[in-house]
Amino acid sequence: MTGRGVRFYVTTGLTALAVALAALSGILAGTSHGNLRVGWIVVNLLSVAAATVVQAIEQRRRERERQAAEIVAVDMRVAMNDALDPIVRQLGRIAVAGGRRERDELREQTIPMVLYSASLLIGPERVRACWFRLHNARGPRRLIPELSEGRADALRTVFTEGTPSGDSVLELLTHNSHRFCEDVTVSPPPGWDPAHPHEYRTFMSVPVVAGNTAFGLLSVDSLLPGDLTEGDVPLLRLLAGLLADALAYGS
């Protein structure tokens, strides 16, 4: 049970006990005489006061939690703006670029910007955001790791068409679908090679696709199960969409 759940049951129990004692002492005060009656009246007043104080404390705690949640929400909106605004501005620069060379340079500059935003906004501090570029000019299609942001683990895996892991990952590009793995040890993805060294335990991957053109794959991984959730996927898809727009413009 969480700390919040324990507090709820404790405060509810104390309030119920105080109310019950107030009711009982009120009845006994009405049927008693002399000093005993005065005693029960005092108990009744103290019980009512205790119930009121407990509820006031609980109300104050809830108000503090609400204010803290509002601060977190504002901080999150600021972080989102700080992370996404440079990418949106970069798309504008790509759109008005004067020549192909300048546009190509701006497109490539967008990749680390997107990776930085992913590592900043998704999961805890030590996540890693990775970019795998699709190569399909000659031979089998391959997803080759090129850049990463966040945790400084080396990128090792190349996904090649015709291999179990390669076919499984390339299928994401074909169907423009994502993959989320909560724990690679408990529920490994299709084609997973347990003999291959992996520092991370959880990851998610989304394709970078514009229309019918696939450019590559964005992936975010972290060290511990629970660091990432399925709820993080839409934000990574948004970043992948912005990157796809940048790479597609004038390509």
C-alpha positions in Angstrom: 0.0 0.0 0.0 1.3 3.5 -0.9 2.0 6.2 1.7 -1.0 8.1 0.3 -3.3 5.1 0.8 -2.1 4.6 4.4 -2.7 8.3 5.2 -6.2 8.0 3.8 -7.1 5.0 5.9 -5.5 6.6 9.0 -7.3 9.9 8.7 -10.6 8.3 7.8 -10.3 5.9 10.8 -9.4 8.7 13.2 -12.3 10.9 12.0 -14.8 8.0 12.2 -13.5 7.2 15.8 -13.8 10.8 16.8 -17.3 11.1 15.4 -18.4 7.9 17.0 -17.0 9.0 20.4 -18.7 12.4 20.0 -22.0 10.7 19.4 -21.6 8.3 22.3 -20.5 11.0 24.7 -23.4 13.1 23.7 -25.8 10.3 24.5 -24.1 9.6 27.8 -24.0 13.3 28.7 -27.8 13.5 28.3 -28.4 10.5 30.6 -25.8 11.4 33.3 -25.8 13.8 36.2 -23.3 15.9 38.1 -19.6 15.7 37.5 -20.1 12.6 35.2 -22.3 14.7 32.9 -19.7 17.4 32.8 -17.0 14.9 32.0 -19.0 13.4 29.1 -19.7 16.9 27.8 -15.9 17.6 27.8 -15.3 14.3 26.0 -18.0 15.3 23.4 -16.4 18.7 22.8 -12.9 17.2 22.5 -14.1 14.5 20.1 -15.8 17.1 17.8 -12.7 19.2 17.9 -10.5 16.2 17.1 -12.6 15.3 14.1 -12.5 18.9 12.9 -8.8 19.1 13.3 -8.1 15.8 11.5 -10.2 16.9 8.6 -8.6 20.4 8.5 -5.1 18.8 8.4 -6.2 16.4 5.6 -7.7 19.2 3.6 -4.5 21.2 4.0 -2.5 18.2 2.9 -4.7 17.8 -0.2 -4.3 21.5 -1.0 -0.5 21.2 -0.8 -0.5 18.2 -3.1 -2.8 20.0 -5.6 -0.4 23.0 -5.6 2.6 20.7 -6.0 0.9 19.0 -9.0 0.2 22.3 -10.6 3.8 23.3 -10.2 4.9 20.0 -11.8 2.4 20.5 -14.7 3.8 24.0 -15.3 7.4 22.7 -15.2 6.4 20.0 -17.7 4.8 22.5 -20.1 8.0 24.6 -19.9 10.2 21.6 -20.5 8.0 20.6 -23.5 8.2 24.1 -25.0 12.0 24.3 -24.4 12.5 20.9 -26.0 10.1 21.2 -29.0 10.4 24.9 -29.9 14.0 24.5 -31.4 12.8 21.6 -33.6 9.9 23.5 -34.9 12.1 26.5 -35.7 14.5 24.2 -37.4 11.7 23.0 -39.7 11.2 26.6 -40.7 14.9 27.0 -41.5 14.8 23.9 -43.6 11.7 25.2 -45.5 13.4 28.5 -46.4 16.9 27.1 -47.1 18.5 28.6 -50.1 20.1 25.5 -51.6 20.3 21.8 -51.4 23.5 21.7 -49.5 22.2 24.1 -46.8 19.0 22.1 -46.6 20.9 18.8 -46.3 23.0 20.2 -43.4 19.9 21.6 -41.6 18.2 18.2 -42.0 21.1 16.4 -40.4 21.3 18.9 -37.6 17.7 18.0 -36.7 18.6 14.5 -35.7 20.6 15.3 -32.5 18.0 17.9 -31.6 15.3 15.3 -31.6 17.5 12.8 -29.7 18.2 15.4 -27.1 14.5 16.2 -26.7 13.7 12.5 -26.4 16.3 12.0 -23.7 15.1 15.1 -21.8 11.4 14.5 -21.9 11.0 10.7 -21.7 11.8 8.5 -18.7 14.3 9.2 -15.8 17.7 10.8 -16.1 19.8 7.9 -17.4 17.8 7.0 -20.5 19.4 6.8 -23.9 17.8 8.0 -27.2 19.1 6.4 -30.3 18.9 7.0 -34.1 19.1 4.1 -36.5 19.3 5.2 -40.2 17.8 3.0 -42.9 20.2 1.9 -45.6 18.6 0.2 -48.6 20.6 1.3 -51.6 22.5 -1.9 -52.2 22.0 -5.4 -50.8 19.6 -6.2 -47.9 18.1 -3.4 -45.9 19.9 -2.4 -42.8 19.2 -0.2 -39.8 22.6 1.2 -38.7 23.0 3.0 -35.4 24.5 6.5 -35.9 23.8 8.8 -33.0 22.6 8.7 -29.4 21.9 11.1 -26.6 21.7 10.6 -22.8 23.4 7.6 -21.2 26.8 7.0 -22.6 26.5 3.3 -23.6 27.9 2.4 -27.0 25.6 1.6 -29.9 26.4 -1.8 -31.2 23.4 -3.5 -32.9 22.9 -3.4 -36.7 19.6 -4.8 -37.8 19.9 -6.5 -41.1 17.2 -7.8 -43.4 17.1 -11.6 -43.5 18.0 -12.1 -39.8 15.4 -12.8 -37.1 16.1 -9.5 -35.2 16.5 -7.5 -38.4 13.2 -8.7 -40.0 11.4 -8.1 -36.7 12.6 -4.5 -36.4 12.3 -3.7 -40.1 8.7 -4.8 -39.9 8.0 -1.8 -37.8 9.0 0.5 -40.7 6.8 -1.5 -43.1 3.7 -1.2 -41.0 4.6 2.1 -39.4 4.0 0.5 -36.0 5.9 0.9 -32.6 7.3 -1.6 -30.2 7.4 -1.3 -26.4 9.2 -3.8 -24.2 8.7 -3.5 -20.5 11.4 -6.0 -19.6 13.7 -7.7 -22.1 14.5 -10.4 -19.6 10.9 -11.4 -18.8 9.3 -10.7 -22.2 12.0 -10.3 -24.9 10.9 -9.0 -28.3 10.8 -11.2 -31.4 14.3 -12.0 -32.7 15.9 -11.0 -29.4 19.4 -12.5 -28.9 20.1 -12.9 -25.1 23.7 -13.6 -25.8 24.2 -10.2 -27.3 25.3 -7.7 -24.6 22.7 -5.2 -23.6 22.9 -2.8 -20.6 19.3 -1.8 -20.8 16.2 -3.7 -19.6 13.4 -1.7 -21.1 13.0 0.1 -24.4 10.6 1.4 -27.0 11.1 2.0 -30.8 9.1 4.0 -33.3 9.7 4.3 -37.1 10.6 7.6 -38.7 8.3 7.5 -41.8 7.0 10.3 -44.0 4.2 9.1 -46.3 5.5 5.9 -47.9 9.2 6.8 -47.3 11.0 5.3 -44.3 14.2 7.0 -43.0 15.0 5.1 -39.9 14.1 4.3 -36.4 14.1 6.2 -33.1 14.6 4.2 -29.9 14.7 5.0 -26.2 16.0 2.6 -23.7 16.6 2.6 -19.9 18.4 0.5 -17.3 15.5 -0.7 -15.2 12.0 -2.1 -15.9 9.4 0.6 -15.1 11.6 3.5 -16.2 9.6 3.6 -19.4 5.9 3.0 -19.9 3.5 2.5 -22.9 2.3 6.1 -22.1 5.7 7.4 -23.3 5.2 6.1 -26.8 3.0 8.9 -28.2 5.6 11.5 -27.3 8.3 9.5 -29.0 6.0 9.2 -32.0 5.5 13.0 -32.1 9.3 13.5 -32.1 9.7 10.8 -34.8 7.0 12.7 -36.9 8.9 16.0 -36.6 12.1 14.3 -37.6 10.4 12.6 -40.6 9.1 16.0 -41.7 12.6 17.4 -41.5 14.3 14.6 -43.4 11.5 14.5 -46.0 11.6 18.2 -46.9 13.3 18.6 -50.2 14.9 15.1 -50.1 
